[in-house]
Amino acid sequence: MTLSGKHALITGGGTGIGLAIAQDLAAKGCHVTITGRRQEVLDSVAGGNMTGMAMDVRDEADVVAKIAAAVAANGPIQICIPNAGIAEGKSLHKTSMEFWCNMMATNLDGAFLTIRESLTSMRQTEWGRVIAVSSMAGLRGLPGAACYSASKHGMIGLIRSLSEDYMGQPYTFNAICPGYVDTPLVERNTTSIAQRAGVSEEKARSMMVKANRHQRLIEPAEVAAAAAWLVGSGSESINGQSIEIAGGQM
């Protein structure tokens, strides 16, 4: 099987994990549509087989219109990777409804809308892969991050149900669950954790590193390699799974 000519859609594709996956798939011959809220960020990395398209995954009308435009420009979406997300911790008693709703709208609603609209064209083809980028927080609750953990658990529940709905058809649905990955998100979290915990930024970063079982941050390329495996030949029976990438058992 070749990926040449297949159309991949990756939300949150302008930076971090999304960009690493996008670059890898583009190098393998896919045409990749990357989305994000800031067009200038997408334009800075797009080119060749990658097209940047501003899209707010929280906005249903925007998702419907932009994915339809991507399909019109580059054909059916056969690889759908809902990756856009926000990661921020907050104690439950300090969690406002606004904070909760924005987290769910981005992480969970955004994944639902992206997959739903991508399936419209994917189901007209004879092959498709959906890979949700969840988190280790989708498999176990993280202290001080109930809202984030709930959103990532929800993504996995969505993926597992879809794998059952389309069982026996030529589409698979899986989730990737990384630990702490060396991306700009970790840099932002370093400051946030330091402020909330009252520790130095060095200590805050060390806390994240130690949360990974092998005691180091994960490289984005390691997550991209897992995505490449799930879309590659021989992965046809990998379906409804949550792939842990955390240096050991969670």
C-alpha positions as CSV (number, residue, x, y, z in Angstrom):
1,M,0.0,0.0,0.0
2,T,1.2,3.5,-0.8
3,L,0.1,6.7,0.8
4,S,0.9,8.7,-2.3
5,G,-2.0,10.9,-3.3
6,K,-4.0,10.3,-0.2
7,H,-5.5,13.3,1.6
8,A,-4.7,13.7,5.3
9,L,-6.4,16.3,7.5
10,I,-4.6,17.3,10.8
11,T,-6.0,19.8,13.2
12,G,-3.6,21.7,15.3
13,G,-1.1,21.0,12.5
14,G,1.0,24.1,12.7
15,T,3.1,23.2,15.7
16,G,4.3,20.4,17.9
17,I,2.9,16.9,17.5
18,G,0.5,17.9,14.7
19,L,3.3,19.4,12.6
20,A,5.6,16.4,13.1
21,I,2.9,14.1,11.9
22,A,2.0,16.4,9.0
23,Q,5.6,16.6,7.8
24,D,6.1,12.8,8.0
25,L,2.9,12.1,6.0
26,A,3.8,14.7,3.4
27,A,7.2,13.1,3.0
28,K,5.4,9.8,2.4
29,G,3.4,11.3,-0.5
30,C,0.2,12.4,1.2
31,H,-1.4,15.8,0.5
32,V,-1.8,17.2,4.0
33,T,-4.2,19.8,5.0
34,I,-3.2,21.3,8.4
35,T,-5.5,23.5,10.4
36,G,-5.2,25.9,13.3
37,R,-6.6,29.2,14.4
38,R,-3.7,31.3,13.2
39,Q,-3.2,31.4,9.4
40,E,0.2,33.0,9.8
41,V,1.5,30.1,11.8
42,L,0.2,27.6,9.2
43,D,1.7,29.6,6.3
44,S,5.1,29.6,8.0
45,V,5.3,25.8,7.8
46,A,3.1,25.0,4.7
47,G,4.3,24.4,1.2
48,G,4.9,21.5,-1.1
49,N,2.4,18.8,-0.1
50,M,1.1,20.7,2.9
51,T,-1.7,23.3,2.7
52,G,-2.6,25.5,5.7
53,M,-6.2,26.4,6.4
54,A,-7.4,28.5,9.4
55,M,-10.2,26.6,11.2
56,D,-11.6,26.9,14.7
57,V,-12.6,23.4,15.8
58,R,-15.0,24.8,18.4
59,D,-17.1,26.4,15.7
60,E,-19.4,23.8,13.9
61,A,-20.2,26.0,10.9
62,D,-16.5,26.8,10.4
63,V,-15.5,23.1,10.6
64,V,-18.3,22.1,8.2
65,A,-17.4,24.8,5.6
66,K,-13.6,24.4,5.9
67,I,-13.5,20.6,5.6
68,A,-15.9,20.7,2.6
69,A,-13.5,23.2,1.0
70,A,-10.5,21.0,1.7
71,V,-12.2,18.0,0.1
72,A,-13.2,20.1,-2.9
73,A,-9.5,21.2,-3.3
74,N,-7.7,17.9,-2.6
75,G,-10.2,15.0,-2.7
76,P,-11.7,12.8,0.0
77,I,-10.1,12.8,3.4
78,Q,-8.8,9.3,4.0
79,I,-6.6,10.1,7.0
80,C,-8.2,12.2,9.7
81,I,-6.1,13.2,12.7
82,P,-7.9,15.3,15.3
83,N,-5.0,16.7,17.2
84,A,-6.0,20.3,18.2
85,G,-6.3,20.7,21.9
86,I,-5.5,22.8,24.9
87,A,-3.8,21.4,28.1
88,E,-4.2,23.4,31.2
89,G,-4.6,22.3,34.8
90,K,-6.9,23.8,37.4
91,S,-8.3,22.5,40.7
92,L,-12.0,21.6,40.4
93,H,-13.1,24.1,43.0
94,K,-11.4,26.8,40.9
95,T,-12.9,25.6,37.6
96,S,-15.4,27.9,36.1
97,M,-18.1,26.8,33.7
98,E,-16.4,29.0,31.0
99,F,-13.1,27.1,31.5
100,W,-14.8,23.7,31.4
101,C,-16.8,24.5,28.3
102,N,-13.8,25.9,26.4
103,M,-11.7,22.8,27.2
104,M,-14.5,20.5,26.1
105,A,-15.3,22.5,23.0
106,T,-11.7,22.4,21.9
107,N,-10.6,18.9,22.9
108,L,-13.7,16.8,22.7
109,D,-16.3,18.7,20.5
110,G,-13.5,19.6,18.1
111,A,-12.5,16.0,17.7
112,F,-16.2,15.0,17.2
113,L,-16.8,17.6,14.6
114,T,-13.5,16.9,12.7
115,I,-14.2,13.2,12.6
116,R,-17.9,13.6,11.6
117,E,-17.2,15.9,8.7
118,S,-14.1,13.9,7.5
119,L,-16.2,10.7,7.5
120,T,-18.6,12.2,5.0
121,S,-16.0,11.9,2.2
122,M,-14.0,9.0,3.7
123,R,-17.0,6.8,3.6
124,Q,-17.1,7.3,-0.2
125,T,-13.7,5.6,-0.5
126,E,-12.5,2.1,0.2
127,W,-9.9,3.0,2.8
128,G,-9.6,5.3,5.8
129,R,-7.8,5.9,9.1
130,V,-8.8,8.1,12.0
131,I,-6.2,8.7,14.7
132,A,-7.2,10.9,17.6
133,V,-4.3,12.4,19.6
134,S,-5.4,11.9,23.2
135,S,-3.0,11.8,26.1
136,M,-1.9,9.7,29.1
137,A,-4.6,11.8,30.8
138,G,-7.1,9.9,28.6
139,L,-6.2,6.7,30.4
140,R,-5.7,7.9,34.0
141,G,-6.7,11.0,35.8
142,L,-4.0,13.6,36.3
143,P,-4.0,15.4,39.6
144,G,-5.1,19.0,39.3
145,A,-6.4,18.5,35.8
146,A,-9.9,17.0,36.1
147,C,-11.3,19.0,33.2
148,Y,-8.4,18.1,30.8
149,S,-8.5,14.5,31.9
150,A,-12.2,14.2,31.3
151,S,-11.9,15.7,27.8
152,K,-9.2,13.2,26.8
153,H,-11.1,10.3,28.3
154,G,-14.0,11.4,26.2
155,M,-11.9,11.3,23.0
156,I,-11.0,7.7,23.7
157,G,-14.6,6.7,24.3
158,L,-15.5,8.3,21.0
159,I,-12.8,6.4,19.2
160,R,-13.8,3.1,20.8
161,S,-17.4,3.5,19.9
162,L,-16.6,4.5,16.3
163,S,-14.4,1.4,15.9
164,E,-17.5,-0.7,16.8
165,D,-19.8,1.2,14.5
166,Y,-17.6,0.6,11.5
167,M,-16.4,-2.8,12.4
168,G,-15.7,-4.9,9.3
169,Q,-15.5,-1.9,7.0
170,P,-12.2,-0.6,5.6
171,Y,-11.8,2.1,8.2
172,T,-10.0,2.0,11.5
173,F,-10.2,4.3,14.6
174,N,-7.4,4.5,17.1
175,A,-6.1,6.9,19.7
176,I,-2.5,7.9,20.5
177,C,-1.9,8.6,24.1
178,P,1.5,10.4,24.6
179,G,3.0,11.4,27.9
180,Y,4.8,14.7,28.1
181,V,6.2,15.6,24.6
182,D,8.9,18.2,24.0
183,T,6.7,20.8,22.3
184,P,5.9,24.5,22.9
185,L,2.9,23.2,25.0
186,V,5.3,21.8,27.5
187,E,7.1,25.1,27.7
188,R,3.8,26.9,28.4
189,N,2.9,24.3,31.0
190,T,6.2,24.8,32.7
191,T,5.3,28.3,33.6
192,S,1.7,27.4,34.5
193,I,2.7,24.5,36.8
194,A,5.4,26.6,38.5
195,Q,2.9,29.3,39.3
196,R,0.2,26.9,40.6
197,A,2.6,24.7,42.6
198,G,4.7,27.6,43.9
199,V,7.9,26.0,42.6
200,S,10.7,27.1,40.2
201,E,10.3,26.5,36.5
202,E,13.2,24.1,36.6
203,K,11.3,22.1,39.2
204,A,8.1,22.3,37.2
205,R,9.8,20.9,34.1
206,S,11.4,18.2,36.1
207,M,8.0,17.1,37.4
208,M,6.8,16.6,33.8
209,V,10.0,14.7,32.8
210,K,9.6,12.4,35.8
211,A,6.0,11.7,34.8
212,N,7.3,9.8,31.8
213,R,8.4,6.4,32.8
214,H,11.7,6.6,31.0
215,Q,12.5,9.9,32.7
216,R,12.8,12.1,29.6
217,L,10.5,14.1,27.4
218,I,9.2,12.4,24.3
219,E,10.2,13.6,20.9
220,P,7.4,14.7,18.5
221,A,9.0,12.4,15.9
222,E,8.2,9.4,18.1
223,V,4.5,10.2,18.1
224,A,4.7,10.8,14.3
225,A,6.2,7.3,13.9
226,A,3.2,5.8,15.8
227,A,0.8,7.6,13.5
228,A,2.8,6.4,10.4
229,W,2.5,2.8,11.7
230,L,-1.3,3.1,12.1
231,V,-1.7,4.3,8.5
232,G,0.8,1.9,7.1
233,S,0.5,-1.5,5.6
234,G,-0.1,-4.3,8.1
235,S,-2.0,-2.1,10.6
236,E,-5.4,-3.2,9.3
237,S,-6.3,-5.2,12.4
238,I,-5.3,-2.4,14.8
239,N,-8.7,-0.9,15.6
240,G,-10.3,0.7,18.7
241,Q,-6.9,0.9,20.5
242,S,-5.3,3.4,22.8
243,I,-1.6,3.4,22.0
244,E,0.5,4.5,25.0
245,I,3.7,6.5,24.2
246,A,5.1,7.3,27.7
247,G,8.3,5.3,28.1
248,G,6.6,2.5,30.0
249,Q,3.4,1.4,31.5
250,M,1.1,4.1,32.7
